[in-house]
Amino acid sequence: MNDWHSDFVTAIKEELKDEKVEIEQEEYLSKEPLRIDVIIIKKEKDVKINKKIGQIFKRYNIIEYKSPDDYVSIDDYFKGLGYVYLYKS
C-alpha cells in the first residue's frame, strides 16, 4: 500500500518552498469524532406524517440539538450543512 498523502504533501512543499505559506498535513477538524444528534428517516418515501413537526420533514432529516440556553448562529447552519454532506457521502 502506497502512502500517497505523504508523497502529495512532499510534492506540494517542494513546489511552494519559496513561497510564504504554511502547509499542514491531515489536520483534524474536531477534537471528538463527528456525531449527528438525531437522524429521522421516513420508512416510505411519500408517507405523510400527521404530527406538526413532521410535516416539514423530507425523506432524510438531521437534527442538531441546541441546549435551551444556546442560540442558533450562521456557524450552526454551516455545521449542519457539513453533517448533511458527510452523511450523504
N, C-alpha and C positions, 0 to 999 in steps of 0.2 A: 504494500500500500504506500503510495507516494504522499508526502506531506506537502501538498500543493499550496496551502496557505502560506507556509514559511517561504517557499520559493517565490510566490507572488509578492509578498511583503519585501523580500530582499530585492526583487527587481524594481519595485516602486521606490524603495530607499535609494537604490543606485541611480535611478532616473532623476530623482529630485534632490540629490545630495548637496547641490549648490544653492538650493532654494531655502528660504526661511520658513520651513514647515516642520511640524512635529508629526510623527507617524506612530500610531499605537496599533498593536496587533490584537485582534479578538478582544475588544473591550466589553466587559459585562455591562448589560443595560440595567440591571437591577440587583439589589442585594439578595433578594429571595427569588425563587422560581416564580415565573408569572402564573397567576391563578385568576380564573374568572369566578366571580362570586356565585352567579346563578345563570344557567342556560335553560331556557324553556323552548322545547321543540314540539310543534304541532305534530301529532301522530299521523294525521291525514292532511294533505296539502290544502284542501279547500274547506276544512271544518270551520264552523262558526263557533266562537267562544262567547257564552252568554254573559259572563261577568264583565263589568265595565272596563276593568284594567286590561282584560284580554282582547277587547275589541280593537285595540291598536296593534296587536301582535301580528308579525309576519310569520313565516314558517319557522325561522330560527330567531331567537331573541336572547340577547346577552344583557344581563342586569348587573351593574356595579353598585353595591350598597354603599351609601354615604351615611355616616353617623348623624343623628338628629342635630348635633351641634355644628356640623360641617356645612359647606356651601358648594355649589357646582360652579366651576370655572371653565374657561376655554381649555385649560390643560386637561381637565377631566374628559372633555369632549374628545380631544386628540388621543388620550389614553384609551378611551372606549373604541375609537376607530382602529387603533393599533390592535386591540384584542380581536376585533372583528376580522381584520386582515389575517392575523395569525391563526385564528380558528378556521377561517376559510381555507388557508393554505394547507 
